[in-house]
Amino acid sequence: MKFQLVDYFDLKLSLYDMCLAIIYFALLYIIAYYVKRIKIAKNPEYKYFILALTAKVVGGFMFALLTVYYYKGGDSLSYYKAAEEISKIFVNNPIRLIELFFTSHDNLNLTGDMVDMETIYFINGKDIWVMVKLIVVANFFGLFSYGTTTVIFSAASFLGLWAAYSNFCKIYPKYSKHLMISFFMIPSIIFWGGGVLKDTVTMGCMGWMIYSFSNIFIFKRRIWGSIFLIIISSILILYLKPYILYILLPTLMIWGQSNLKNVIKGSFIRIVLIPIIVMVIAVGTFSVLKNVSDAAGKYDIDKLEHTLEGFQSWHSYLATTQDQSGYTLGEIEFTPTGYLKIAPAAFNVTFFRPYPWEIRNVPTLIGAAESLLVFLFFLYLLIKLRGKFFKIIIANKDVLFMMIFSVLFGVVVGMSSYNFGALSRYKMPAQLLFVTALILIYNIAREEKKRFIIK
């Protein structure tokens, strides 16, 4: 079995792959420079467009190189090799491939399609099957190269994050430089958020959802297009990582309803309509989350305890057997009181660990440096602003949304990961919004101080 797994991961980037990647990079930059040129006059944040795109795509390609030549395996290559096998069906029977794209995992049978057994065993869940189908599409556009498929994934994810970033820059035009750092310059997100991974897709979808909610509730524009993007993004997250929706959707709804006063004009109409709309949003959110949970398989809320125990067991096993850096938070009682007890430690491990003395390899070195900088920035704001830190969070709807999501999501992934390698991937949505919230707090406090001095 060991030989078969090594053979299954035996993928190299040939001269063809490298030359094709260079051509794709060139085409991508030609398009990017054109987009920047036509957009920058009305959207000043586009001065960072090329830099942000470069960080995303180059980070993704570096992940591809390390996956092939250093790790020599892992989720990304497993997804790609499975997609490569499925793509071969097109040569002999294009109609069959189309049929497969409309086949759910529950009805999937590949035994008669000349697909190797490793692929059949690997596609053991609907999340993996959806991911494989996405890669098959990207692989056709990437001309059957792992390198170019990675570039396509990175660029697609970038578009969603850029849309969210661009809207935040319209809300806070003075802070575009600092916001660019949180959205596109966090090292672990650059590396883990650009490869052929579920995380790359879900990060892009999260960006589109933030963009769409801000369009509807803040800018009051592109309503139907934004609703369509919310539906598509939610479906992809539902299939790939439904637990993200458990926290993202309610917090987005809270963010949206907090902006209702800006959407509805007239004090009397607000008094009448806002309670009704809030109730509809609350009931609708509960209904959607219930359906999400019922369709989420192992991520069903009713199976949360079993799923968390499975994550902890598996990641602890990897830490022990594959020299991955593990951690423990002690015994968890799967009760409301138990979750509250472990929440501070889970929050701490997500945003402020690994500590320097927990470094065991290069990824944890990067994670430790990153966590230390975030901790120092967080501590600086707490000491400098004291009570004002929390006043800004409560007073600013955007910061409040990001903090609620970051804290809740950070606690969940902190208590489920149990090794720093897995944590660095799982925490990306929370990490991005947590750092963004800190940056906004810093800039808002600085602006208020300037206004006070002027007065």
One Martini backbone bead per residue (centre of mass of N, CA, C, O) as a GRO file, in nm:
protein
  455
    1MET     BB    1   0.055   0.063  -0.019
    2LYS     BB    2   0.292   0.260  -0.011
    3PHE     BB    3   0.362   0.241  -0.312
    4GLN     BB    4   0.089   0.337  -0.422
    5LEU     BB    5   0.098   0.619  -0.294
    6VAL     BB    6   0.357   0.717  -0.425
    7ASP     BB    7   0.257   0.674  -0.715
    8TYR     BB    8   0.008   0.861  -0.692
    9PHE     BB    9   0.216   1.118  -0.616
   10ASP     BB   10   0.371   1.105  -0.903
   11LEU     BB   11   0.437   1.440  -0.946
   12LYS     BB   12   0.553   1.663  -1.205
   13LEU     BB   13   0.714   1.956  -1.322
   14SER     BB   14   0.753   2.023  -1.628
   15LEU     BB   15   0.841   2.204  -1.895
   16TYR     BB   16   0.553   2.240  -1.982
   17ASP     BB   17   0.447   2.357  -1.712
   18MET     BB   18   0.638   2.602  -1.691
   19CYS     BB   19   0.574   2.737  -1.964
   20LEU     BB   20   0.269   2.756  -1.919
   21ALA     BB   21   0.284   2.930  -1.663
   22ILE     BB   22   0.417   3.175  -1.795
   23ILE     BB   23   0.187   3.231  -1.994
   24TYR     BB   24  -0.034   3.272  -1.777
   25PHE     BB   25   0.097   3.501  -1.632
   26ALA     BB   26   0.103   3.694  -1.871
   27LEU     BB   27  -0.205   3.701  -1.924
   28LEU     BB   28  -0.286   3.793  -1.642
   29TYR     BB   29  -0.127   4.068  -1.651
   30ILE     BB   30  -0.264   4.190  -1.892
   31ILE     BB   31  -0.546   4.195  -1.768
   32ALA     BB   32  -0.473   4.348  -1.506
   33TYR     BB   33  -0.370   4.612  -1.640
   34TYR     BB   34  -0.635   4.675  -1.779
   35VAL     BB   35  -0.817   4.689  -1.529
   36LYS     BB   36  -0.659   4.907  -1.382
   37ARG     BB   37  -0.682   5.133  -1.599
   38ILE     BB   38  -1.014   5.144  -1.594
   39LYS     BB   39  -1.048   5.171  -1.259
   40ILE     BB   40  -0.859   5.386  -1.103
   41ALA     BB   41  -1.012   5.658  -1.129
   42LYS     BB   42  -1.266   5.548  -0.930
   43ASN     BB   43  -1.045   5.330  -0.789
   44PRO     BB   44  -0.772   5.373  -0.595
   45GLU     BB   45  -0.714   5.072  -0.494
   46TYR     BB   46  -0.588   4.973  -0.779
   47LYS     BB   47  -0.285   5.028  -0.708
   48TYR     BB   48  -0.290   4.718  -0.562
   49PHE     BB   49  -0.367   4.495  -0.767
   50ILE     BB   50  -0.097   4.365  -0.858
   51LEU     BB   51   0.020   4.302  -0.581
   52ALA     BB   52  -0.211   4.120  -0.480
   53LEU     BB   53  -0.203   3.916  -0.712
   54THR     BB   54   0.089   3.826  -0.675
   55ALA     BB   55   0.064   3.712  -0.392
   56LYS     BB   56  -0.152   3.499  -0.459
   57VAL     BB   57  -0.021   3.345  -0.706
   58VAL     BB   58   0.265   3.295  -0.602
   59GLY     BB   59   0.176   3.149  -0.348
   60GLY     BB   60   0.034   2.917  -0.497
   61PHE     BB   61   0.286   2.819  -0.659
   62MET     BB   62   0.460   2.758  -0.414
   63PHE     BB   63   0.275   2.541  -0.309
   64ALA     BB   64   0.303   2.354  -0.552
   65LEU     BB   65   0.608   2.305  -0.530
   66LEU     BB   66   0.608   2.193  -0.236
   67THR     BB   67   0.408   1.962  -0.286
   68VAL     BB   68   0.585   1.812  -0.499
   69TYR     BB   69   0.902   1.839  -0.364
   70TYR     BB   70   0.839   1.809  -0.043
   71TYR     BB   71   0.570   1.660   0.040
   72LYS     BB   72   0.459   1.451  -0.179
   73GLY     BB   73   0.157   1.544  -0.106
   74GLY     BB   74  -0.177   1.551  -0.024
   75ASP     BB   75  -0.467   1.704  -0.091
   76SER     BB   76  -0.401   1.846  -0.359
   77LEU     BB   77  -0.295   1.593  -0.516
   78SER     BB   78  -0.542   1.420  -0.473
   79TYR     BB   79  -0.741   1.596  -0.622
   80TYR     BB   80  -0.587   1.612  -0.891
   81LYS     BB   81  -0.562   1.309  -0.958
   82ALA     BB   82  -0.866   1.259  -0.963
   83ALA     BB   83  -0.930   1.468  -1.186
   84GLU     BB   84  -0.748   1.339  -1.399
   85GLU     BB   85  -0.908   1.075  -1.420
   86ILE     BB   86  -1.181   1.204  -1.497
   87SER     BB   87  -1.077   1.354  -1.756
   88LYS     BB   88  -1.022   1.089  -1.929
   89ILE     BB   89  -1.319   1.029  -2.005
   90PHE     BB   90  -1.349   1.237  -2.237
   91VAL     BB   91  -1.196   1.088  -2.464
   92ASN     BB   92  -1.411   0.836  -2.480
   93ASN     BB   93  -1.668   0.998  -2.306
   94PRO     BB   94  -1.818   1.295  -2.291
   95ILE     BB   95  -2.105   1.226  -2.188
   96ARG     BB   96  -2.017   1.095  -1.920
   97LEU     BB   97  -1.895   1.349  -1.795
   98ILE     BB   98  -2.158   1.509  -1.790
   99GLU     BB   99  -2.310   1.310  -1.611
  100LEU     BB  100  -2.121   1.336  -1.363
  101PHE     BB  101  -2.185   1.644  -1.309
  102PHE     BB  102  -2.503   1.536  -1.240
  103THR     BB  103  -2.379   1.363  -1.005
  104SER     BB  104  -2.407   1.247  -0.712
  105HIS     BB  105  -2.246   1.086  -0.464
  106ASP     BB  106  -2.474   0.878  -0.395
  107ASN     BB  107  -2.473   0.797  -0.733
  108LEU     BB  108  -2.181   0.708  -0.751
  109ASN     BB  109  -2.014   0.519  -1.034
  110LEU     BB  110  -1.668   0.418  -1.136
  111THR     BB  111  -1.613   0.111  -1.216
  112GLY     BB  112  -1.675   0.157  -1.550
  113ASP     BB  113  -1.437   0.410  -1.606
  114MET     BB  114  -1.127   0.354  -1.582
  115VAL     BB  115  -1.061   0.398  -1.275
  116ASP     BB  116  -0.872   0.411  -1.026
  117MET     BB  117  -0.884   0.298  -0.700
  118GLU     BB  118  -0.777   0.549  -0.552
  119THR     BB  119  -1.003   0.735  -0.654
  120ILE     BB  120  -1.247   0.581  -0.549
  121TYR     BB  121  -1.156   0.596  -0.248
  122PHE     BB  122  -1.118   0.908  -0.226
  123ILE     BB  123  -1.422   0.947  -0.322
  124ASN     BB  124  -1.596   0.966   0.002
  125GLY     BB  125  -1.739   1.254  -0.063
  126LYS     BB  126  -1.907   1.540  -0.151
  127ASP     BB  127  -1.673   1.737  -0.114
  128ILE     BB  128  -1.472   1.589  -0.301
  129TRP     BB  129  -1.648   1.575  -0.556
  130VAL     BB  130  -1.678   1.880  -0.597
  131MET     BB  131  -1.377   1.945  -0.607
  132VAL     BB  132  -1.311   1.768  -0.853
  133LYS     BB  133  -1.499   1.918  -1.052
  134LEU     BB  134  -1.357   2.191  -1.033
  135ILE     BB  135  -1.080   2.084  -1.135
  136VAL     BB  136  -1.167   1.984  -1.410
  137VAL     BB  137  -1.236   2.260  -1.520
  138ALA     BB  138  -0.959   2.395  -1.465
  139ASN     BB  139  -0.793   2.183  -1.629
  140PHE     BB  140  -0.896   2.261  -1.908
  141PHE     BB  141  -0.798   2.560  -1.888
  142GLY     BB  142  -0.494   2.445  -1.793
  143LEU     BB  143  -0.401   2.209  -1.982
  144PHE     BB  144  -0.319   1.978  -1.785
  145SER     BB  145  -0.195   2.148  -1.524
  146TYR     BB  146  -0.105   2.200  -1.204
  147GLY     BB  147   0.010   2.488  -1.223
  148THR     BB  148  -0.231   2.628  -1.381
  149THR     BB  149  -0.454   2.539  -1.191
  150THR     BB  150  -0.344   2.702  -0.956
  151VAL     BB  151  -0.367   2.980  -1.089
  152ILE     BB  152  -0.675   2.970  -1.123
  153PHE     BB  153  -0.748   2.941  -0.827
  154SER     BB  154  -0.610   3.197  -0.726
  155ALA     BB  155  -0.758   3.403  -0.910
  156ALA     BB  156  -1.048   3.333  -0.820
  157SER     BB  157  -1.006   3.399  -0.519
  158PHE     BB  158  -0.912   3.690  -0.554
  159LEU     BB  159  -1.176   3.816  -0.661
  160GLY     BB  160  -1.339   3.789  -0.399
  161LEU     BB  161  -1.143   3.946  -0.211
  162TRP     BB  162  -1.133   4.206  -0.379
  163ALA     BB  163  -1.430   4.281  -0.360
  164ALA     BB  164  -1.428   4.319  -0.053
  165TYR     BB  165  -1.196   4.522  -0.035
  166SER     BB  166  -1.317   4.741  -0.221
  167ASN     BB  167  -1.564   4.802  -0.039
  168PHE     BB  168  -1.401   4.883   0.214
  169CYS     BB  169  -1.260   5.123   0.065
  170LYS     BB  170  -1.530   5.282   0.035
  171ILE     BB  171  -1.575   5.310   0.342
  172TYR     BB  172  -1.229   5.327   0.379
  173PRO     BB  173  -1.026   5.517   0.192
  174LYS     BB  174  -0.777   5.574   0.399
  175TYR     BB  175  -0.720   5.236   0.448
  176SER     BB  176  -0.617   5.069   0.195
  177LYS     BB  177  -0.328   4.987   0.273
  178HIS     BB  178  -0.393   4.829   0.536
  179LEU     BB  179  -0.609   4.636   0.413
  180MET     BB  180  -0.417   4.493   0.215
  181ILE     BB  181  -0.262   4.339   0.432
  182SER     BB  182  -0.499   4.161   0.547
  183PHE     BB  183  -0.593   4.038   0.263
  184PHE     BB  184  -0.273   3.985   0.111
  185MET     BB  185  -0.011   3.970   0.353
  186ILE     BB  186  -0.058   3.704   0.490
  187PRO     BB  187   0.140   3.439   0.479
  188SER     BB  188  -0.054   3.192   0.528
  189ILE     BB  189  -0.264   3.288   0.315
  190ILE     BB  190  -0.080   3.291   0.072
  191PHE     BB  191  -0.016   2.985   0.088
  192TRP     BB  192  -0.303   2.833   0.164
  193GLY     BB  193  -0.495   3.040  -0.032
  194GLY     BB  194  -0.372   2.924  -0.348
  195GLY     BB  195  -0.441   2.640  -0.379
  196VAL     BB  196  -0.558   2.310  -0.438
  197LEU     BB  197  -0.820   2.393  -0.231
  198LYS     BB  198  -1.087   2.447  -0.032
  199ASP     BB  199  -0.986   2.715   0.095
  200THR     BB  200  -0.968   2.881  -0.166
  201VAL     BB  201  -1.270   2.874  -0.231
  202THR     BB  202  -1.393   2.976   0.044
  203MET     BB  203  -1.248   3.248   0.050
  204GLY     BB  204  -1.376   3.358  -0.209
  205CYS     BB  205  -1.672   3.325  -0.115
  206MET     BB  206  -1.652   3.511   0.129
  207GLY     BB  207  -1.590   3.762  -0.036
  208TRP     BB  208  -1.858   3.763  -0.200
  209MET     BB  209  -2.047   3.787   0.048
  210ILE     BB  210  -1.943   4.054   0.157
  211TYR     BB  211  -1.990   4.213  -0.100
  212SER     BB  212  -2.300   4.159  -0.123
  213PHE     BB  213  -2.395   4.268   0.151
  214SER     BB  214  -2.280   4.555   0.105
  215ASN     BB  215  -2.448   4.619  -0.142
  216ILE     BB  216  -2.732   4.589  -0.010
  217PHE     BB  217  -2.689   4.748   0.291
  218ILE     BB  218  -2.498   5.001   0.194
  219PHE     BB  219  -2.510   5.071  -0.137
  220LYS     BB  220  -2.766   4.990  -0.297
  221ARG     BB  221  -2.663   4.759  -0.515
  222ARG     BB  222  -2.675   4.495  -0.710
  223ILE     BB  223  -2.892   4.299  -0.593
  224TRP     BB  224  -2.934   4.046  -0.780
  225GLY     BB  225  -2.636   3.978  -0.816
  226SER     BB  226  -2.582   3.940  -0.511
  227ILE     BB  227  -2.781   3.712  -0.459
  228PHE     BB  228  -2.648   3.515  -0.653
  229LEU     BB  229  -2.369   3.509  -0.510
  230ILE     BB  230  -2.473   3.403  -0.240
  231ILE     BB  231  -2.585   3.135  -0.343
  232ILE     BB  232  -2.330   3.018  -0.475
  233SER     BB  233  -2.138   3.047  -0.231
  234SER     BB  234  -2.309   2.882  -0.031
  235ILE     BB  235  -2.306   2.616  -0.186
  236LEU     BB  236  -2.000   2.572  -0.185
  237ILE     BB  237  -1.965   2.581   0.122
  238LEU     BB  238  -2.166   2.356   0.186
  239TYR     BB  239  -1.998   2.130   0.037
  240LEU     BB  240  -1.705   2.187   0.164
  241LYS     BB  241  -1.766   2.400   0.443
  242PRO     BB  242  -2.038   2.429   0.635
  243TYR     BB  243  -1.932   2.551   0.911
  244ILE     BB  244  -1.896   2.839   0.804
  245LEU     BB  245  -2.205   2.908   0.781
  246TYR     BB  246  -2.282   2.895   1.084
  247ILE     BB  247  -2.128   3.185   1.117
  248LEU     BB  248  -2.139   3.371   0.866
  249LEU     BB  249  -2.444   3.413   0.818
  250PRO     BB  250  -2.534   3.540   1.090
  251THR     BB  251  -2.324   3.776   1.087
  252LEU     BB  252  -2.423   3.898   0.822
  253MET     BB  253  -2.709   3.953   0.923
  254ILE     BB  254  -2.630   4.142   1.148
  255TRP     BB  255  -2.489   4.344   0.963
  256GLY     BB  256  -2.735   4.406   0.789
  257GLN     BB  257  -2.942   4.498   1.011
  258SER     BB  258  -2.751   4.734   1.118
  259ASN     BB  259  -2.810   4.885   0.817
  260LEU     BB  260  -3.121   4.955   0.786
  261LYS     BB  261  -3.124   5.266   0.841
  262ASN     BB  262  -2.979   5.325   0.561
  263VAL     BB  263  -3.207   5.195   0.376
  264ILE     BB  264  -3.438   5.322   0.552
  265LYS     BB  265  -3.654   5.580   0.506
  266GLY     BB  266  -3.792   5.704   0.766
  267SER     BB  267  -3.892   5.682   1.086
  268PHE     BB  268  -4.168   5.537   1.069
  269ILE     BB  269  -4.083   5.308   0.878
  270ARG     BB  270  -3.870   5.194   1.064
  271ILE     BB  271  -4.051   5.118   1.305
  272VAL     BB  272  -4.222   4.915   1.134
  273LEU     BB  273  -4.008   4.742   0.955
  274ILE     BB  274  -3.759   4.646   1.118
  275PRO     BB  275  -3.886   4.424   1.299
  276ILE     BB  276  -3.985   4.254   1.061
  277ILE     BB  277  -3.711   4.209   0.920
  278VAL     BB  278  -3.565   4.082   1.159
  279MET     BB  279  -3.757   3.841   1.182
  280VAL     BB  280  -3.716   3.730   0.898
  281ILE     BB  281  -3.410   3.691   0.923
  282ALA     BB  282  -3.413   3.502   1.165
  283VAL     BB  283  -3.591   3.279   1.044
  284GLY     BB  284  -3.429   3.240   0.783
  285THR     BB  285  -3.161   3.163   0.914
  286PHE     BB  286  -3.262   2.917   1.071
  287SER     BB  287  -3.364   2.760   0.824
  288VAL     BB  288  -3.101   2.747   0.665
  289LEU     BB  289  -2.925   2.613   0.890
  290LYS     BB  290  -3.097   2.360   0.912
  291ASN     BB  291  -3.052   2.268   0.618
  292VAL     BB  292  -2.747   2.267   0.630
  293SER     BB  293  -2.723   2.058   0.855
  294ASP     BB  294  -2.884   1.824   0.716
  295ALA     BB  295  -2.665   1.843   0.456
  296ALA     BB  296  -2.367   1.805   0.620
  297GLY     BB  297  -2.336   1.548   0.768
  298LYS     BB  298  -2.061   1.551   0.966
  299TYR     BB  299  -2.155   1.876   1.011
  300ASP     BB  300  -2.371   1.832   1.184
  301ILE     BB  301  -2.473   1.963   1.475
  302ASP     BB  302  -2.560   1.683   1.605
  303LYS     BB  303  -2.236   1.587   1.528
  304LEU     BB  304  -2.019   1.765   1.667
  305GLU     BB  305  -1.881   1.590   1.877
  306HIS     BB  306  -1.782   1.366   1.685
  307THR     BB  307  -1.623   1.550   1.492
  308LEU     BB  308  -1.425   1.674   1.696
  309GLU     BB  309  -1.305   1.406   1.788
  310GLY     BB  310  -1.197   1.328   1.509
  311PHE     BB  311  -1.008   1.565   1.464
  312GLN     BB  312  -0.835   1.528   1.716
  313SER     BB  313  -0.739   1.240   1.656
  314TRP     BB  314  -0.612   1.288   1.374
  315HIS     BB  315  -0.418   1.529   1.444
  316SER     BB  316  -0.270   1.377   1.666
  317TYR     BB  317  -0.162   1.156   1.484
  318LEU     BB  318   0.003   1.337   1.295
  319ALA     BB  319   0.184   1.458   1.517
  320THR     BB  320   0.310   1.174   1.591
  321THR     BB  321   0.379   1.037   1.290
  322GLN     BB  322   0.457   1.333   1.108
  323ASP     BB  323   0.584   1.577   1.270
  324GLN     BB  324   0.360   1.743   1.373
  325SER     BB  325   0.237   2.023   1.537
  326GLY     BB  326   0.111   1.986   1.843
  327TYR     BB  327  -0.183   2.025   2.059
  328THR     BB  328  -0.342   2.109   2.379
  329LEU     BB  329  -0.656   2.174   2.588
  330GLY     BB  330  -0.757   1.934   2.694
  331GLU     BB  331  -1.041   1.849   2.822
  332ILE     BB  332  -1.365   1.816   2.669
  333GLU     BB  333  -1.680   1.937   2.734
  334PHE     BB  334  -1.989   1.862   2.562
  335THR     BB  335  -2.086   2.158   2.673
  336PRO     BB  336  -2.159   2.474   2.730
  337THR     BB  337  -1.958   2.494   2.969
  338GLY     BB  338  -1.718   2.358   2.827
  339TYR     BB  339  -1.687   2.564   2.598
  340LEU     BB  340  -1.637   2.813   2.780
  341LYS     BB  341  -1.379   2.709   2.918
  342ILE     BB  342  -1.212   2.666   2.634
  343ALA     BB  343  -1.227   2.936   2.470
  344PRO     BB  344  -0.970   3.102   2.550
  345ALA     BB  345  -0.765   2.884   2.453
  346ALA     BB  346  -0.870   2.872   2.158
  347PHE     BB  347  -0.822   3.167   2.089
  348ASN     BB  348  -0.519   3.170   2.147
  349VAL     BB  349  -0.427   2.945   1.944
  350THR     BB  350  -0.531   3.084   1.684
  351PHE     BB  351  -0.382   3.387   1.721
  352PHE     BB  352  -0.100   3.324   1.931
  353ARG     BB  353  -0.027   3.055   1.793
  354PRO     BB  354   0.276   2.966   1.803
  355TYR     BB  355   0.528   2.961   2.000
  356PRO     BB  356   0.863   2.979   1.982
  357TRP     BB  357   0.894   2.692   2.152
  358GLU     BB  358   0.695   2.539   1.917
  359ILE     BB  359   0.907   2.505   1.708
  360ARG     BB  360   0.963   2.243   1.431
  361ASN     BB  361   0.925   2.413   1.161
  362VAL     BB  362   0.870   2.624   0.907
  363PRO     BB  363   0.563   2.672   0.937
  364THR     BB  364   0.583   2.738   1.251
  365LEU     BB  365   0.768   2.978   1.216
  366ILE     BB  366   0.572   3.152   1.059
  367GLY     BB  367   0.336   3.131   1.263
  368ALA     BB  368   0.489   3.256   1.505
  369ALA     BB  369   0.554   3.532   1.381
  370GLU     BB  370   0.264   3.608   1.316
  371SER     BB  371   0.142   3.579   1.605
  372LEU     BB  372   0.327   3.782   1.743
  373LEU     BB  373   0.236   4.032   1.582
  374VAL     BB  374  -0.061   4.016   1.656
  375PHE     BB  375  -0.024   4.030   1.962
  376LEU     BB  376   0.126   4.305   1.974
  377PHE     BB  377  -0.101   4.465   1.841
  378PHE     BB  378  -0.323   4.391   2.040
  379LEU     BB  379  -0.175   4.492   2.297
  380TYR     BB  380  -0.134   4.783   2.208
  381LEU     BB  381  -0.437   4.855   2.185
  382LEU     BB  382  -0.518   4.790   2.475
  383ILE     BB  383  -0.317   4.989   2.616
  384LYS     BB  384  -0.379   5.250   2.451
  385LEU     BB  385  -0.714   5.238   2.467
  386ARG     BB  386  -0.865   5.040   2.630
  387GLY     BB  387  -1.194   5.105   2.649
  388LYS     BB  388  -1.202   5.207   2.350
  389PHE     BB  389  -1.173   4.940   2.206
  390PHE     BB  390  -1.472   4.844   2.276
  391LYS     BB  391  -1.626   5.092   2.175
  392ILE     BB  392  -1.559   5.056   1.876
  393ILE     BB  393  -1.682   4.780   1.838
  394ILE     BB  394  -1.976   4.863   1.918
  395ALA     BB  395  -2.005   5.125   1.725
  396ASN     BB  396  -1.894   4.945   1.487
  397LYS     BB  397  -2.040   4.742   1.259
  398ASP     BB  398  -1.796   4.618   1.109
  399VAL     BB  399  -1.623   4.533   1.352
  400LEU     BB  400  -1.837   4.362   1.494
  401PHE     BB  401  -1.869   4.149   1.277
  402MET     BB  402  -1.568   4.055   1.270
  403MET     BB  403  -1.544   3.979   1.573
  404ILE     BB  404  -1.764   3.771   1.597
  405PHE     BB  405  -1.657   3.579   1.385
  406SER     BB  406  -1.364   3.542   1.488
  407VAL     BB  407  -1.422   3.431   1.768
  408LEU     BB  408  -1.604   3.193   1.698
  409PHE     BB  409  -1.423   3.058   1.482
  410GLY     BB  410  -1.162   3.045   1.649
  411VAL     BB  411  -1.272   2.853   1.866
  412VAL     BB  412  -1.355   2.615   1.689
  413VAL     BB  413  -1.071   2.559   1.552
  414GLY     BB  414  -0.907   2.540   1.816
  415MET     BB  415  -1.082   2.276   1.927
  416SER     BB  416  -1.025   2.089   1.639
  417SER     BB  417  -0.725   2.059   1.538
  418TYR     BB  418  -0.439   1.983   1.712
  419ASN     BB  419  -0.264   2.127   1.479
  420PHE     BB  420  -0.081   2.377   1.321
  421GLY     BB  421  -0.124   2.296   1.029
  422ALA     BB  422  -0.433   2.289   1.026
  423LEU     BB  423  -0.486   2.568   1.160
  424SER     BB  424  -0.363   2.752   0.933
  425ARG     BB  425  -0.612   2.684   0.749
  426TYR     BB  426  -0.878   2.709   0.921
  427LYS     BB  427  -0.823   3.024   1.028
  428MET     BB  428  -0.835   3.228   0.786
  429PRO     BB  429  -1.107   3.375   0.811
  430ALA     BB  430  -1.050   3.486   1.100
  431GLN     BB  431  -0.776   3.620   1.050
  432LEU     BB  432  -0.858   3.829   0.843
  433LEU     BB  433  -1.084   3.976   1.020
  434PHE     BB  434  -0.918   4.034   1.271
  435VAL     BB  435  -0.700   4.213   1.142
  436THR     BB  436  -0.897   4.412   1.015
  437ALA     BB  437  -1.022   4.508   1.281
  438LEU     BB  438  -0.759   4.618   1.407
  439ILE     BB  439  -0.702   4.824   1.184
  440LEU     BB  440  -0.962   4.987   1.222
  441ILE     BB  441  -0.921   5.063   1.516
  442TYR     BB  442  -0.657   5.217   1.478
  443ASN     BB  443  -0.767   5.429   1.267
  444ILE     BB  444  -1.009   5.539   1.424
  445ALA     BB  445  -0.851   5.638   1.672
  446ARG     BB  446  -0.666   5.831   1.514
  447GLU     BB  447  -0.891   6.012   1.397
  448GLU     BB  448  -1.012   6.101   1.669
  449LYS     BB  449  -0.754   6.234   1.774
  450LYS     BB  450  -0.730   6.448   1.552
  451ARG     BB  451  -1.003   6.587   1.604
  452PHE     BB  452  -0.939   6.665   1.898
  453ILE     BB  453  -0.691   6.847   1.839
  454ILE     BB  454  -0.831   7.049   1.650
  455LYS     BB  455  -1.047   7.138   1.871
   0.00000   0.00000   0.00000
